[in-house]
Structure formats: structure tokens, C-alpha cells
Amino acid sequence: MLRQPAFGHRLKKLRTAQGLSQTALAGEGMSTGYLSRLESGARQPTDRAVGYLADRLGLEVADFEEPVTGSLAHALTLASSTGSADAIEALRAALAAEGHESAVLRWQALWLLARAARLQGDHAAERAHLGQLVALGDEVGLAELRVRGLTRLARCLRSLGEITPALDAAVAAHRLALGEDLGVEDRAAALLALVSVQAEAGQVPEARVHADELTALVEGRSDALWAEAMWTAAAVRVRQGDHTGAQHCLDQALERFSSQEDLVLWLRLRLAAGRLHLQKLPADPAQAQRCAEQAEAALTFVGTPALR
């Protein structure tokens, strides 16, 4: 049975999610004053009133029940703060039950669900979440959300081997980030995705141009974004056969990037440097071994089967 004040809170949430005023929702079959008292919890709803409001909102009567999992905002808070499997599952259930919530809240939920899927290596599930997320970004109309969704989708599609759609998403993200003059973080993230996809697609000269644009954009930094940019620039140079240039990029990252910033990235940079010492001519197995030993020391803290 629907009881106050929970019904009123839920009714107001569903009305505002559809962008309706009280007058628009009340229509000719209900006074605005009565609707206002329902939303405030001052009046207990009748079956007739509930049926009328459900019809006006295009919902089922059951949609007025608060989800068992709690509100989407509550589930988002838990998932953001803990990231546990239970919190992610609760978020998934709340999102399914709260399809009428604001687009921004649903975007945030899909972002967390996509990230959780990526960390589990489930790129197919990540892609499904990101497809919805990109559509929501277009609906919201915020350039930052659109760029972040397209950037993440491009990287996911690359992981799945779907290079052509990945390239389309990366190009769209880069153009939008430039056109909207977004901040360094969003522009750099779009460039990171674009360079990696272009290199994978065999567009190495184009990838080099964008890699140089990327390193110029983050010049003077020493954080994770800068380190990943240097690593990406090195990877493009390896594809061009420029092992000296690649080593110069990686040496800077190895020297300036702290393990306290991101231990996994710190470890992967050393693996990349070790591979490069074996690829270049003449190869340098001793330097490669030193890189591997440094990386091995970090495995105790962040080791995964892939890194091992």
C-alpha cells in the first residue's frame, strides 16, 4: 500500500524527472492544490488519484513504490565510496528500478558500472554500459560528459578489437573536446584514446602528430596523465622504428613519475621499458632485467595474473 510521505516524495521525483510542472501533471482531472498536498504528504492518495497520475506520467502504479534497493542516489553514494561487489550489484539493481531518475544520475551510475566491468576484464559488459552512457551524454548535452563517454567507449572498443568504430568514437571525442575548448584532462584523455586507436589501425603518421600534440599539452606535469602520455608517445615511436626516441620518452617517465601516484602505472612503465631494451638494436638484456626486477618488487602490492 502506498503511504505518505514516501508516496509524495516519489511522486515529486518522478514528475520532476520528466520536466513537468504541477499544473502540467494535474491536467484537467485533478486540481493543482490537491496534487501539491499529495506531494507534501498532507493527503493520503486514493486508488483513483494514483491511477490517474500513473496514466499522466506513462507509468505503472508499481512505479510509485520506492525500490527495494533504495534510491539511485543512495546506491551511487555507496558504490562510489566502497566499490565493493555488493555495492555495484545494488547500484545495478537501483538503476534498473529507477529508469525515470535524472539523466545525470543515470550517467554517473553507468560510468561506475562500466568501470567495474572494465576492472573485471568484462569488456562486453563495459561496452553495453558505455553505449547507454554515450546516449545519455547526448541527452544531457554537457560536452564534458559526451567527451568522457566517447573516450572511454573508444578504448573499450579497441580492447575488443573493433578498431573502426573505436576510431570513429575517438575522432568524435577529440573534435568535440577541441571545439568546446575543454580542460587539459578531457582533451588529453581524448588524445590518448585517439593515438592508441590510430596506431592500432595502422595510421602511424597521424598517431605521431597527435602524440606530439598530446605531449605538448601535458608538458610541465609529472602526474599519471603525463606519464601515460609519455608512454603512449613512446609506443608510437616504437611502431615507427624510432627506439632512441621511444627510450627518451620512457626514461623521462621512469625518472619523474612516482610510484606513490599510481603503483600499477609505475610498474607497467617498467615493463614497457624492459620490452624496449629487448627490442632495440643492439638489445640490452641487463637493463631489461633491472626493469623487470623493479617491476617484480611491486607485484606484492598490485599483482594480477596479467602483470605477472
C-alpha positions, 0 to 999 in steps of 0.5 A: 500500500502506498503511504505518505510521505514516501508516496509524495516524495516519489511522486515529486521525483518522478514528475520532476524527472520528466520536466513537468510542472504541477499544473502540467501533471494535474491536467484537467482531472485533478486540481493543482492544490490537491496534487501539491498536498499529495506531494507534501504528504498532507493527503493520503492518495486514493486508488483513483488519484494514483491511477490517474497520475500513473496514466499522466506520467506513462507509468505503472502504479508499481512505479510509485513504490520506492525500490527495494534497493533504495534510491539511485542516489543512495546506491551511487553514494555507496558504490562510489565510496566502497566499490565493493561487489555488493555495492555495484550489484545494488547500484545495478539493481537501483538503476534498473528500478529507477529508469525515470531518475535524472539523466545525470544520475543515470550517467554517473551510475553507468560510468561506475558500472562500466568501470567495474566491468572494465576492472573485471576484464568484462569488456562486453559488459563495459561496452553495453554500459558505455553505449547507454552512457554515450546516449545519455551524454547526448541527452544531457548535452554537457560536452564534458560528459559526451567527451568522457563517454566517447573516450572511454567507449573508444578504448573499450572498443579497441580492447575488443578489437573493433578498431573502426568504430573505436576510431570513429568514437575517438575522432568524435571525442577529440573534435568535440573536446577541441571545439568546446575548448575543454580542460587539459584532462578531457582533451588529453584523455581524448588524445590518448584514446585517439593515438592508441586507436590510430596506431592500432589501425595502422595510421602511424603518421597521424598517431605521431602528430597527435602524440606530439600534440598530446605531449605538448599539452601535458608538458610541465606535469609529472602526474599519471596523465603525463606519464601515460602520455609519455608512454603512449608517445613512446609506443608510437615511436616504437611502431615507427622504428624510432627506439632512441626516441621511444627510450627518451620518452620512457626514461623521462617517465621512469625518472619523474613519475612516482610510484606513490601516484599510481603503483600499477602505472609505475610498474607497467612503465617498467615493463614497457621499458624492459620490452624496449631494451629487448627490442632495440638494436643492439638489445640490452638484456641487463637493463631489461632485467633491472626493469623487470626486477623493479617491476617484480618488487611491486607485484606484492602490492598490485599483482594480477595474473596479467602483470605477472 
